[in-house]
């Protein structure tokens, strides 16, 4: 765990705001990641989180529970939601913000998107049915990107989208995002959300057809159906803007998409038991590798771990290359990605959502 002083020093070195001149140089991400807390290829390679402020996590979590209760999200399951500890997830991943309102916004986004997955896609216990995935996710698109009709149908839409807690959560989170972000940032968040919804429809087709996709197809879907919507909010939460023309550069898109896939690979590799309990067809990275390689589940799991670790190394290399000519905003964003990956790993391996029945 980093102390506040160590964290400030680390940011200064990475962003190039520390000592400079002859005999000094800016530390790059690859160098920072060369640390003893990285595991071997038999375990998920990771680093320690940038921040581990448990009181802040508890504060955010209680606020998110209150919000969920007020809109009926996870009604009857608030004790479970409290144990999942999404407030701690926010604290661990958005490690450089102290702004409670912006952190709460990030928590609303997480809770809305995890709720969408549970209610509409992933968990029969929450009422999800495969034949309704497309319709439900199309309505979610309307929730995050308001449609415009005549007044009568505008009113009907508003009424229809107020009848399910997930739609209410999505509308409130995107409204809060619009309060803090620029129009370009909000458009970016909407774009990544909609990519997520499309990839969720792809997954529902795998389930309907009892299909295990080839590894390349699975990874392509998972790169969209992952944590990129949360990653694209890093600069909003930290109260600056990574310009759209930089965010959209192929080299930047590459590291963002790699970061999202790395985080969701951890999700896949630690959530097998939860997915089995949810009563849905299993088609994760372990199953995809097992089918393609003709190996045991245990061997496939180890290969999945090595794949995660290889992806992390590629991410480190690409981030290091970008650091050479990055603007101050891009450097800050790249460090935010690193912090997000580290915090997400810690949450996934300690949250009761995955570690307790």
KOLPA-761071 format. One record per residue (C-alpha): residue number from 1; x, y, z. Coordinates in nm, 4 decimals. Layout:
marfi / X / Y / Z
NUM / X / Y / Z
...
END
This chain:
marfi / X / Y / Z
1 / 0.0000 / 0.0000 / 0.0000
2 / 0.1295 / 0.3446 / -0.0891
3 / 0.1322 / 0.6272 / 0.1622
4 / -0.0044 / 0.9628 / 0.0456
5 / 0.3484 / 1.0997 / 0.0206
6 / 0.4632 / 0.8025 / -0.1855
7 / 0.1628 / 0.8345 / -0.4155
8 / 0.2281 / 1.2049 / -0.4745
9 / 0.5930 / 1.1293 / -0.5459
10 / 0.4966 / 0.8509 / -0.7852
11 / 0.2584 / 1.0759 / -0.9789
12 / 0.5217 / 1.3480 / -0.9956
13 / 0.7794 / 1.1107 / -1.1378
14 / 0.5453 / 0.9562 / -1.3917
15 / 0.3986 / 1.2858 / -1.5079
16 / 0.7366 / 1.4493 / -1.5292
17 / 0.6567 / 1.7113 / -1.2646
18 / 0.9379 / 1.6014 / -1.0342
19 / 1.3103 / 1.6786 / -1.0644
20 / 1.4312 / 1.7377 / -1.4181
21 / 1.7454 / 1.8409 / -1.6000
22 / 2.0865 / 1.6812 / -1.6396
23 / 2.1189 / 1.3581 / -1.4496
24 / 1.7427 / 1.3033 / -1.4095
25 / 1.4709 / 1.1520 / -1.6236
26 / 1.1000 / 1.0832 / -1.6073
27 / 1.0187 / 0.7356 / -1.4834
28 / 0.8050 / 0.5430 / -1.7314
29 / 0.5275 / 0.2966 / -1.6609
30 / 0.7241 / -0.0142 / -1.7578
31 / 0.9935 / 0.0723 / -1.5053
32 / 0.7394 / 0.1327 / -1.2303
33 / 0.5803 / -0.2047 / -1.3001
34 / 0.9121 / -0.3909 / -1.2583
35 / 0.8458 / -0.4571 / -0.8919
36 / 0.8589 / -0.7590 / -0.6583
37 / 0.4810 / -0.7628 / -0.6104
38 / 0.4370 / -0.8931 / -0.9666
39 / 0.3690 / -1.2668 / -0.9659
40 / 0.5068 / -1.5454 / -1.1825
41 / 0.3195 / -1.6872 / -1.4789
42 / 0.1559 / -1.9475 / -1.2551
43 / -0.0528 / -1.6676 / -1.0995
44 / -0.2220 / -1.3544 / -1.2271
45 / 0.0462 / -1.0905 / -1.2684
46 / -0.0487 / -0.7759 / -1.0830
47 / 0.0728 / -0.4787 / -0.8855
48 / -0.0351 / -0.3304 / -0.5571
49 / -0.3177 / -0.0752 / -0.5718
50 / -0.2197 / 0.2905 / -0.5734
51 / -0.4636 / 0.3623 / -0.2905
52 / -0.6193 / 0.1508 / -0.0187
53 / -0.8292 / 0.3914 / 0.1875
54 / -1.0830 / 0.1593 / 0.3500
55 / -1.2793 / 0.4356 / 0.5312
56 / -1.3296 / 0.6125 / 0.1975
57 / -1.4432 / 0.2857 / 0.0408
58 / -1.6937 / 0.2297 / 0.3225
59 / -1.8246 / 0.5853 / 0.2913
60 / -1.8793 / 0.5477 / -0.0825
61 / -2.0324 / 0.2031 / -0.0416
62 / -2.2926 / 0.3197 / 0.2091
63 / -2.3843 / 0.6081 / -0.0172
64 / -2.4261 / 0.3706 / -0.3114
65 / -2.6425 / 0.1372 / -0.1007
66 / -2.8658 / 0.4304 / -0.0077
67 / -2.8935 / 0.5289 / -0.3733
68 / -2.9716 / 0.1733 / -0.4861
69 / -3.2419 / 0.1441 / -0.2206
70 / -3.3969 / 0.4754 / -0.3276
71 / -3.4486 / 0.3545 / -0.6867
72 / -3.5270 / -0.0116 / -0.6098
73 / -3.2034 / -0.1544 / -0.7524
74 / -3.1191 / -0.4952 / -0.5993
75 / -3.4395 / -0.4706 / -0.3969
76 / -3.4405 / -0.7435 / -0.1327
77 / -3.0692 / -0.8048 / -0.1870
78 / -2.9097 / -0.4970 / -0.0335
79 / -2.7099 / -0.7055 / 0.2144
80 / -2.5542 / -0.8873 / -0.0798
81 / -2.4893 / -0.5570 / -0.2530
82 / -2.3197 / -0.4217 / 0.0582
83 / -2.0898 / -0.7265 / 0.0661
84 / -1.9983 / -0.6770 / -0.2996
85 / -1.8564 / -0.3426 / -0.1851
86 / -1.8678 / -0.1384 / -0.5036
87 / -1.7665 / 0.1666 / -0.3014
88 / -1.4363 / -0.0052 / -0.2311
89 / -1.4066 / -0.0819 / -0.6027
90 / -1.4360 / 0.2893 / -0.6811
91 / -1.1837 / 0.3808 / -0.4123
92 / -0.9298 / 0.1277 / -0.5421
93 / -0.9620 / 0.2048 / -0.9126
94 / -1.0038 / 0.5839 / -0.9308
95 / -0.7061 / 0.6250 / -0.7039
96 / -0.6214 / 0.9916 / -0.7594
97 / -0.9556 / 1.1599 / -0.6947
98 / -1.0703 / 1.2893 / -0.3567
99 / -1.3862 / 1.4488 / -0.4997
100 / -1.6740 / 1.2607 / -0.3351
101 / -1.9293 / 1.3652 / -0.5957
102 / -1.7176 / 1.2507 / -0.8894
103 / -1.6334 / 0.9248 / -0.7117
104 / -2.0036 / 0.8729 / -0.6407
105 / -2.0729 / 0.9285 / -1.0115
106 / -1.8210 / 0.6537 / -1.0935
107 / -1.9900 / 0.4266 / -0.8404
108 / -2.3308 / 0.4928 / -0.9950
109 / -2.1889 / 0.3922 / -1.3326
110 / -2.0436 / 0.0696 / -1.1928
111 / -2.3603 / -0.0212 / -1.0061
112 / -2.5836 / 0.0545 / -1.3049
113 / -2.3728 / -0.1559 / -1.5434
114 / -2.3264 / -0.4482 / -1.3040
115 / -2.7006 / -0.4323 / -1.2325
116 / -2.7755 / -0.4362 / -1.6045
117 / -2.5612 / -0.7492 / -1.6391
118 / -2.7302 / -0.9237 / -1.3458
119 / -3.0898 / -0.8287 / -1.4265
120 / -3.0898 / -0.8518 / -1.8048
121 / -2.8055 / -1.0806 / -1.9146
122 / -2.6286 / -1.3023 / -1.6675
123 / -2.8383 / -1.4277 / -1.3790
124 / -3.1652 / -1.6205 / -1.3986
125 / -3.2046 / -1.5645 / -1.0246
126 / -3.2483 / -1.1914 / -1.0975
127 / -3.5025 / -1.2559 / -1.3717
128 / -3.2835 / -1.2435 / -1.6826
129 / -3.4133 / -1.4410 / -1.9816
130 / -3.2200 / -1.4953 / -2.3017
131 / -3.5098 / -1.4192 / -2.5353
132 / -3.5389 / -1.0671 / -2.3898
133 / -3.1713 / -0.9657 / -2.3891
134 / -3.1889 / -0.7725 / -2.7172
135 / -3.5033 / -0.5816 / -2.6216
136 / -3.3776 / -0.5005 / -2.2738
137 / -3.0426 / -0.3737 / -2.3967
138 / -3.2072 / -0.1668 / -2.6690
139 / -3.4102 / 0.0035 / -2.3972
140 / -3.0861 / 0.0596 / -2.2075
141 / -2.9556 / 0.2476 / -2.5114
142 / -3.2562 / 0.4777 / -2.4861
143 / -3.1836 / 0.5231 / -2.1159
144 / -2.8294 / 0.6530 / -2.1741
145 / -2.9002 / 0.8431 / -2.4982
146 / -3.2410 / 1.0081 / -2.4769
147 / -3.4541 / 0.9639 / -2.7901
148 / -3.6619 / 1.2537 / -2.9229
149 / -4.0177 / 1.2244 / -3.0578
150 / -4.3410 / 1.4208 / -3.0365
151 / -4.4447 / 1.5178 / -2.6843
152 / -4.6834 / 1.2236 / -2.6464
153 / -4.4161 / 0.9655 / -2.7241
154 / -4.1538 / 1.1542 / -2.5273
155 / -4.3859 / 1.1218 / -2.2270
156 / -4.4483 / 0.7529 / -2.2991
157 / -4.0735 / 0.6930 / -2.3219
158 / -4.0052 / 0.8710 / -1.9935
159 / -4.2769 / 0.6647 / -1.8248
160 / -4.1540 / 0.3383 / -1.9744
161 / -3.7947 / 0.4012 / -1.8706
162 / -3.8994 / 0.4834 / -1.5147
163 / -4.0510 / 0.1397 / -1.4555
164 / -3.7302 / -0.0624 / -1.4119
165 / -3.4589 / 0.0225 / -1.1622
166 / -3.1784 / -0.0525 / -1.4084
167 / -3.3106 / 0.2041 / -1.6565
168 / -3.3486 / 0.4583 / -1.3773
169 / -2.9914 / 0.3889 / -1.2638
170 / -2.8566 / 0.4331 / -1.6155
171 / -3.0417 / 0.7612 / -1.6669
172 / -2.9233 / 0.9026 / -1.3367
173 / -2.5620 / 0.8008 / -1.3898
174 / -2.5433 / 0.9472 / -1.7411
175 / -2.7054 / 1.2693 / -1.6153
176 / -2.4394 / 1.2955 / -1.3443
177 / -2.1706 / 1.2271 / -1.6046
178 / -2.3074 / 1.5123 / -1.8177
179 / -2.2880 / 1.7403 / -1.5139
180 / -1.9151 / 1.6818 / -1.4698
181 / -1.7948 / 1.5956 / -1.8210
182 / -1.7724 / 1.7900 / -2.1455
183 / -2.0046 / 1.6929 / -2.4340
184 / -1.7135 / 1.5094 / -2.5976
185 / -1.6435 / 1.3105 / -2.2808
186 / -2.0094 / 1.2184 / -2.2383
187 / -2.0310 / 1.1083 / -2.6031
188 / -1.7265 / 0.8895 / -2.5462
189 / -1.8892 / 0.7262 / -2.2417
190 / -2.2119 / 0.6631 / -2.4350
191 / -2.0163 / 0.5090 / -2.7233
192 / -1.8348 / 0.2648 / -2.4949
193 / -2.1595 / 0.1762 / -2.3160
194 / -2.3299 / 0.0945 / -2.6459
195 / -2.0364 / -0.1216 / -2.7545
196 / -2.0834 / -0.3048 / -2.4253
197 / -2.4527 / -0.3622 / -2.4966
198 / -2.3840 / -0.4997 / -2.8463
199 / -2.1249 / -0.7431 / -2.7108
200 / -2.3715 / -0.8560 / -2.4438
201 / -2.6118 / -0.9471 / -2.7244
202 / -2.3315 / -1.1501 / -2.8811
203 / -2.2896 / -1.3397 / -2.5547
204 / -2.6617 / -1.4110 / -2.5372
205 / -2.6397 / -1.5775 / -2.8794
206 / -2.3640 / -1.8033 / -2.7460
207 / -2.5886 / -1.8987 / -2.4568
208 / -2.8987 / -1.9545 / -2.6708
209 / -2.7059 / -2.1820 / -2.9056
210 / -2.5012 / -2.3488 / -2.6277
211 / -2.1963 / -2.2319 / -2.8197
212 / -1.8387 / -2.2006 / -2.7029
213 / -1.6777 / -1.9414 / -2.9276
214 / -1.3241 / -1.9750 / -3.0654
215 / -1.0753 / -1.7907 / -2.8469
216 / -1.0241 / -1.5053 / -3.0947
217 / -1.3984 / -1.4373 / -3.1137
218 / -1.4391 / -1.4636 / -2.7395
219 / -1.1600 / -1.2142 / -2.6760
220 / -1.3025 / -0.9721 / -2.9318
221 / -1.6399 / -0.9781 / -2.7605
222 / -1.4906 / -0.9530 / -2.4146
223 / -1.2778 / -0.6556 / -2.5130
224 / -1.6032 / -0.4668 / -2.5751
225 / -1.8026 / -0.6349 / -2.2980
226 / -1.5735 / -0.5381 / -2.0158
227 / -1.4573 / -0.2374 / -1.8226
228 / -1.3858 / 0.0123 / -2.1003
229 / -1.6899 / 0.2282 / -2.0074
230 / -1.5382 / 0.2729 / -1.6617
231 / -1.1892 / 0.3365 / -1.7996
232 / -1.3161 / 0.6084 / -2.0301
233 / -1.4406 / 0.8004 / -1.7242
234 / -1.0963 / 0.8268 / -1.5617
235 / -1.0345 / 1.1840 / -1.6717
236 / -1.3883 / 1.2913 / -1.5776
237 / -1.3453 / 1.1529 / -1.2261
238 / -1.0043 / 1.3209 / -1.1982
239 / -1.1431 / 1.6578 / -1.3202
240 / -0.9477 / 1.7048 / -1.6425
241 / -1.0064 / 1.6209 / -2.0077
242 / -0.8088 / 1.3925 / -2.2346
243 / -0.8922 / 1.5551 / -2.5711
244 / -1.1022 / 1.3466 / -2.8058
245 / -0.8438 / 1.3600 / -3.0850
246 / -0.5882 / 1.2021 / -2.8490
247 / -0.8261 / 0.9468 / -2.6956
248 / -0.9176 / 0.8349 / -3.0488
249 / -0.5584 / 0.7850 / -3.1664
250 / -0.5025 / 0.4179 / -3.2632
251 / -0.2131 / 0.3860 / -3.0181
252 / -0.4249 / 0.5200 / -2.7322
253 / -0.7257 / 0.3095 / -2.8275
254 / -0.4957 / 0.0085 / -2.8190
255 / -0.3886 / 0.0606 / -2.4583
256 / -0.7426 / 0.1467 / -2.3462
257 / -0.8850 / -0.1686 / -2.5040
258 / -0.6000 / -0.3802 / -2.3689
259 / -0.6602 / -0.2413 / -2.0204
260 / -1.0301 / -0.3241 / -2.0440
261 / -0.9557 / -0.6783 / -2.1593
262 / -0.6950 / -0.7323 / -1.8868
263 / -0.9464 / -0.6310 / -1.6195
264 / -1.2217 / -0.8506 / -1.7593
265 / -0.9825 / -1.1461 / -1.7878
266 / -0.9381 / -1.1257 / -1.4113
267 / -1.3166 / -1.1139 / -1.3805
268 / -1.3484 / -1.4277 / -1.5927
269 / -1.0796 / -1.6209 / -1.4106
270 / -1.2134 / -1.5524 / -1.0602
271 / -1.5895 / -1.5695 / -1.1301
272 / -1.6327 / -1.9285 / -1.2526
273 / -1.8141 / -2.0445 / -0.9387
274 / -2.0497 / -1.7452 / -0.9375
275 / -2.1392 / -1.7984 / -1.3043
276 / -2.2142 / -2.1665 / -1.2441
277 / -2.4475 / -2.0763 / -0.9566
278 / -2.6281 / -1.8255 / -1.1804
279 / -2.7709 / -2.1100 / -1.3900
280 / -2.6406 / -2.0003 / -1.7293
281 / -2.4429 / -2.1748 / -2.0031
282 / -2.0699 / -2.1414 / -1.9375
283 / -1.8591 / -2.0092 / -2.2243
284 / -1.5726 / -1.8197 / -2.0583
285 / -1.2058 / -1.8012 / -2.1441
286 / -1.1389 / -2.1292 / -1.9653
287 / -1.4036 / -2.3117 / -2.1671
288 / -1.2907 / -2.1492 / -2.4935
289 / -0.9285 / -2.2521 / -2.4386
290 / -1.0261 / -2.6007 / -2.3215
291 / -1.2271 / -2.6646 / -2.6372
292 / -0.9664 / -2.5172 / -2.8707
293 / -0.6642 / -2.6837 / -2.7106
294 / -0.8265 / -3.0132 / -2.6075
295 / -0.6947 / -2.9835 / -2.2527
296 / -0.8302 / -3.0199 / -1.8992
297 / -1.0120 / -2.7344 / -1.7211
298 / -0.7135 / -2.6927 / -1.4907
299 / -0.4717 / -2.6649 / -1.7823
300 / -0.7060 / -2.4226 / -1.9579
301 / -0.7195 / -2.2062 / -1.6467
302 / -0.3394 / -2.1888 / -1.6348
303 / -0.3300 / -2.0967 / -2.0032
304 / -0.5849 / -1.8239 / -1.9328
305 / -0.3595 / -1.6884 / -1.6584
306 / -0.0625 / -1.6836 / -1.8961
307 / -0.2744 / -1.5070 / -2.1588
308 / -0.3683 / -1.2400 / -1.9049
309 / -0.0034 / -1.1948 / -1.8124
310 / 0.1020 / -1.1694 / -2.1774
311 / -0.1648 / -0.9048 / -2.2381
312 / -0.0412 / -0.7082 / -1.9384
313 / 0.3141 / -0.7128 / -2.0739
314 / 0.1935 / -0.5874 / -2.4122
315 / -0.0001 / -0.3126 / -2.2358
316 / 0.3089 / -0.2102 / -2.0397
317 / 0.5216 / -0.1979 / -2.3539
318 / 0.2669 / 0.0058 / -2.5496
319 / 0.2128 / 0.2456 / -2.2590
320 / 0.5869 / 0.2961 / -2.2285
321 / 0.6099 / 0.3846 / -2.5983
322 / 0.3300 / 0.6400 / -2.5622
323 / 0.5018 / 0.8011 / -2.2647
324 / 0.7890 / 0.9118 / -2.4860
325 / 0.5819 / 1.1781 / -2.6634
326 / 0.2654 / 1.1963 / -2.4521
327 / 0.1007 / 1.5232 / -2.3575
328 / 0.0609 / 1.5902 / -1.9834
329 / -0.3057 / 1.4853 / -2.0088
330 / -0.2187 / 1.1590 / -2.1803
331 / 0.0530 / 1.0813 / -1.9271
332 / -0.1966 / 1.1401 / -1.6504
333 / -0.4509 / 0.9177 / -1.8220
334 / -0.1989 / 0.6364 / -1.8734
335 / -0.1157 / 0.6394 / -1.5033
336 / -0.4903 / 0.6314 / -1.4355
337 / -0.5177 / 0.3173 / -1.6483
338 / -0.2378 / 0.1553 / -1.4497
339 / -0.4085 / 0.2418 / -1.1227
340 / -0.7384 / 0.1067 / -1.2539
341 / -0.5875 / -0.2287 / -1.3522
342 / -0.4204 / -0.2644 / -1.0128
343 / -0.7282 / -0.1658 / -0.8139
344 / -0.9585 / -0.3849 / -1.0204
345 / -0.7392 / -0.6883 / -0.9581
346 / -0.7470 / -0.6269 / -0.5837
347 / -1.1261 / -0.5869 / -0.5769
348 / -1.1968 / -0.8947 / -0.7869
349 / -0.9781 / -1.1146 / -0.5695
350 / -1.1251 / -0.9878 / -0.2411
351 / -1.4914 / -0.8950 / -0.3083
352 / -1.7628 / -1.1197 / -0.1677
353 / -1.9253 / -1.1060 / -0.5112
354 / -1.6687 / -1.3669 / -0.6170
355 / -1.5063 / -1.5039 / -0.3022
356 / -1.8125 / -1.6049 / -0.0987
357 / -2.1277 / -1.8022 / -0.1780
END
